[in-house]
Amino acid sequence: MTIEAKKATTAPTLASVTKAEMAQVQASSPGYQAGETTEVTRSSGPVILTTYKADSAPNPVTGKSVHDDVQRYVYYKAGTEVVLTLSGPVGADNVDPWKKITDSFSWS
């Protein structure tokens, strides 16, 4: 899991996330395979969710990486954008824990 916060002058849109932000993700993610970008509702309000697949970082012991399912959530409020990225091996049942994590995000 990673979380990043940055200042943003406008709220992200489906188009801005798909075109600008995901182009950067694709360029820096080995094994990238595009998924879908949609708007979902979490406890903190509407969020832009992008799904994709990518290779994990190599294991420090074995040097091997696995193909991961990735969910990238973009939250926005009052000039701040927060990106929460969750990943796990393809096919793992992460639906419930990932929903719990993304619903637990709140603005202070």
Summary of the structure (lengths in Angstrom):
residues: 108
radius of gyration: 14.2
end to end distance: 20.3
largest distance: 44.0
contacts: 278
relative contact order: 0.22
helix: 22%
strand: 44%
